[in-house]
Amino acid sequence: MAEADVVEYSREMSLDRNVYGSQQQVASNGGSKVTLKRVAVAVLSALLVATVIARFFTCYKYSQTMDKLQKLTDEYEAMKEILTDKRYLKCEEGWERNGTQCYYFLTNNLTWSDSRDECRQRGGDLVKIDSVEEQSFLQHRLKEKMIYPEDRHWIGLTDSKTEGTWLWTDGSPLNKSLTFWSKREPDNWKEENRYGEDCVRMGVKGRSDLKTWFDKSCTVPHKSICEKCVCCSST
């Protein structure tokens, strides 16, 4: 082979190798791009599935919460109907209903302590007055029941443990913003009893206002007012 032919053959072989190497590089780069696209699609698909699952559980929990809320609302409405409908709630014979409470007006003249025992035997206790409406109801009823001015009724309020600290029979303190003392009361008058006046009676015959509380010696016999929840009464 001539020298010129050898040089030409070498040049052609070099060109073939360059072309082959370039094709391999292109093929390699193309494969990498395809692989990256597949990975990206897989990641996005996984994220989409995770989002769908998360939303499903969120909606499921929300649905459960709403179902529970609706159930509680239905139970509340049912109880509210029971507590306000006279067809469902009745006081025992001899007791008078006002709202969710039953009242019994004892006509026996007893000491404060004996009156409380009598109320307990009937399933209640001496009345605890919690509102203006309750005081108004009781005063209105006493105006009809009282026979003479001193014909007052014991309520469940006393300061027999500590002078000046008024407590209801359940141990709760008197709300000073919700009191119905008559003028100049309580005065702890000791002319009748040297130990003073540690129990409270109420009622003023013929008076229209609600200031009808008076402290009195706990040993003086009086009528009284018993109270219990209407739920505790047999229907």
PEURVEN-V802202 format. One record per residue. N is the residue number from 1. RES is the residue in one letter. PSI is psi in radians with two decimals (NA if undefined). OMEGA is omega in degrees with one decimal (999 if undefined). Layout:
N | RES | PSI | OMEGA
N | RES | PSI | OMEGA
//
This chain:
1 | M | 2.39 | -178.6
2 | A | 2.74 | -178.1
3 | E | -0.65 | -179.9
4 | A | -0.67 | 179.1
5 | D | -0.65 | 179.3
6 | V | -0.77 | 179.7
7 | V | -0.74 | -179.5
8 | E | -0.70 | -180.0
9 | Y | -0.70 | 179.4
10 | S | -0.69 | -179.9
11 | R | -0.71 | 179.8
12 | E | -0.74 | 178.8
13 | M | -0.67 | 179.6
14 | S | -0.71 | 179.1
15 | L | -0.70 | 179.5
16 | D | -0.70 | 179.6
17 | R | -0.70 | 179.3
18 | N | -0.75 | 179.0
19 | V | -0.79 | -179.9
20 | Y | -0.73 | 179.2
21 | G | -0.67 | 178.5
22 | S | -0.69 | 178.7
23 | Q | -0.70 | 178.2
24 | Q | -0.73 | -179.0
25 | Q | -0.75 | 178.9
26 | V | -0.74 | 179.1
27 | A | -0.70 | 179.5
28 | S | -0.78 | 179.3
29 | N | -0.68 | 178.3
30 | G | -0.70 | 178.6
31 | G | -0.67 | 179.1
32 | S | -0.74 | 179.8
33 | K | -0.71 | 178.7
34 | V | -0.72 | 179.9
35 | T | -0.77 | 179.7
36 | L | -0.69 | 178.8
37 | K | -0.72 | -179.8
38 | R | -0.71 | 178.8
39 | V | -0.76 | -179.4
40 | A | -0.76 | 178.8
41 | V | -0.71 | -179.7
42 | A | -0.73 | 179.8
43 | V | -0.80 | 179.6
44 | L | -0.67 | 178.2
45 | S | -0.73 | 179.0
46 | A | -0.72 | 178.3
47 | L | -0.70 | 179.0
48 | L | -0.78 | 178.7
49 | V | -0.75 | 179.5
50 | A | -0.69 | 179.3
51 | T | -0.75 | 179.4
52 | V | -0.76 | 179.6
53 | I | -0.77 | -179.7
54 | A | -0.74 | 179.0
55 | R | -0.62 | 178.1
56 | F | -0.85 | -179.4
57 | F | -0.61 | 177.0
58 | T | -0.81 | 178.6
59 | C | -0.66 | -179.8
60 | Y | -0.80 | 178.8
61 | K | -0.70 | 178.3
62 | Y | -0.73 | 178.9
63 | S | -0.74 | 178.3
64 | Q | -0.76 | 179.7
65 | T | -0.76 | 179.5
66 | M | -0.66 | 177.6
67 | D | -0.76 | 179.0
68 | K | -0.73 | 179.3
69 | L | -0.74 | 178.9
70 | Q | -0.68 | 179.0
71 | K | -0.77 | 178.2
72 | L | -0.69 | 178.9
73 | T | -0.76 | 178.9
74 | D | -0.72 | 179.2
75 | E | -0.70 | 178.7
76 | Y | -0.79 | -179.4
77 | E | -0.67 | 178.9
78 | A | -0.77 | 178.9
79 | M | -0.67 | 178.6
80 | K | -0.70 | 178.4
81 | E | -0.72 | 179.7
82 | I | -0.72 | -175.8
83 | L | -0.26 | -176.6
84 | T | -0.13 | -176.7
85 | D | 2.09 | -178.2
86 | K | -0.31 | 178.2
87 | R | -0.46 | -176.6
88 | Y | -0.66 | -174.1
89 | L | 2.22 | 177.7
90 | K | 2.57 | 174.3
91 | C | 2.73 | 178.4
92 | E | 2.82 | 179.8
93 | E | 2.31 | -179.3
94 | G | -0.30 | 178.6
95 | W | 2.61 | 178.5
96 | E | 2.37 | -177.5
97 | R | 2.44 | 169.6
98 | N | 1.90 | -175.6
99 | G | -2.17 | -179.6
100 | T | 0.23 | -178.0
101 | Q | 2.65 | 174.9
102 | C | 2.47 | -177.8
103 | Y | 2.45 | 176.7
104 | Y | 2.19 | -178.4
105 | F | 1.75 | -179.5
106 | L | 2.29 | -179.2
107 | T | -0.14 | 177.1
108 | N | 2.38 | 175.6
109 | N | 1.89 | -176.8
110 | L | 2.83 | 173.4
111 | T | 2.93 | -179.6
112 | W | -0.78 | -178.5
113 | S | -0.76 | 178.9
114 | D | -0.61 | 177.2
115 | S | -0.71 | 178.9
116 | R | -0.71 | 177.5
117 | D | -0.70 | 179.6
118 | E | -0.72 | 178.4
119 | C | -0.72 | 179.5
120 | R | -0.67 | 178.3
121 | Q | -0.42 | 179.3
122 | R | 0.11 | 176.9
123 | G | 0.16 | -179.7
124 | G | -2.54 | 176.5
125 | D | 2.98 | 174.5
126 | L | 2.50 | -170.8
127 | V | 2.45 | 171.2
128 | K | 2.14 | -175.1
129 | I | 2.04 | -172.8
130 | D | -0.10 | -175.2
131 | S | 2.85 | 175.8
132 | V | -0.68 | -179.1
133 | E | -0.71 | 179.8
134 | E | -0.76 | 177.4
135 | Q | -0.71 | 180.0
136 | S | -0.76 | 178.8
137 | F | -0.83 | -177.0
138 | L | -0.75 | 179.6
139 | Q | -0.69 | 178.4
140 | H | -0.73 | 179.6
141 | R | -0.67 | -179.1
142 | L | -0.57 | 177.2
143 | K | -0.55 | 179.7
144 | E | -0.51 | -174.1
145 | K | -0.52 | -176.3
146 | M | 2.38 | -178.1
147 | I | -0.66 | -179.3
148 | Y | 2.90 | -172.8
149 | P | -0.66 | -177.2
150 | E | 0.18 | -178.9
151 | D | 1.04 | -175.3
152 | R | 2.96 | -174.2
153 | H | 2.41 | 176.3
154 | W | 2.49 | 169.3
155 | I | 2.97 | -171.6
156 | G | 0.86 | -178.6
157 | L | 2.30 | -177.8
158 | T | 2.67 | 171.3
159 | D | 0.58 | -177.0
160 | S | -0.43 | 179.1
161 | K | -0.86 | 179.4
162 | T | 2.12 | -177.5
163 | E | 2.22 | 177.8
164 | G | -0.21 | 177.2
165 | T | 1.74 | -174.1
166 | W | 2.23 | -178.3
167 | L | 2.56 | 172.2
168 | W | 2.93 | -176.1
169 | T | -0.39 | 177.4
170 | D | 0.08 | 177.9
171 | G | -0.12 | -179.5
172 | S | 2.51 | -178.5
173 | P | 2.67 | 176.4
174 | L | 2.28 | 174.9
175 | N | 1.95 | -174.6
176 | K | -0.30 | 177.2
177 | S | -0.03 | 179.8
178 | L | 1.26 | 178.5
179 | T | 2.74 | -176.4
180 | F | 0.79 | 179.7
181 | W | 2.42 | 172.8
182 | S | 2.92 | -177.7
183 | K | 2.33 | -179.7
184 | R | 0.28 | 176.2
185 | E | 2.63 | -6.1
186 | P | 2.55 | -177.2
187 | D | -0.11 | 178.6
188 | N | 0.82 | -177.4
189 | W | 2.28 | -174.0
190 | K | 0.13 | 179.5
191 | E | -0.59 | -178.4
192 | E | -0.59 | -179.9
193 | N | 2.19 | -175.3
194 | R | -0.29 | 177.3
195 | Y | -0.05 | 177.2
196 | G | -2.78 | -175.4
197 | E | 1.91 | -172.6
198 | D | 0.05 | 179.9
199 | C | 2.81 | -172.9
200 | V | 2.35 | 174.0
201 | R | 2.80 | -178.8
202 | M | 2.83 | 175.9
203 | G | 2.25 | 172.6
204 | V | 2.07 | -177.9
205 | K | 2.16 | 176.8
206 | G | -0.07 | -179.5
207 | R | 2.46 | -178.0
208 | S | -0.41 | -178.5
209 | D | 3.06 | -174.5
210 | L | 0.03 | -179.3
211 | K | 1.40 | -171.3
212 | T | 0.48 | 176.4
213 | W | 2.44 | 178.2
214 | F | 2.34 | 172.4
215 | D | 2.64 | -175.1
216 | K | 2.71 | 175.1
217 | S | 2.31 | -175.5
218 | C | -0.25 | -176.1
219 | T | -0.12 | -179.7
220 | V | 2.24 | -179.2
221 | P | 2.31 | 176.6
222 | H | 2.86 | 167.7
223 | K | 3.05 | -176.7
224 | S | 2.96 | 179.9
225 | I | 2.11 | 176.0
226 | C | 2.70 | -179.4
227 | E | 2.53 | 169.1
228 | K | 2.77 | -179.8
229 | C | 2.47 | 179.9
230 | V | -0.45 | 178.6
231 | C | -0.39 | -178.1
232 | C | -0.11 | -178.5
233 | S | 2.58 | 175.6
234 | S | 2.54 | -175.4
235 | T | NA | 999
//
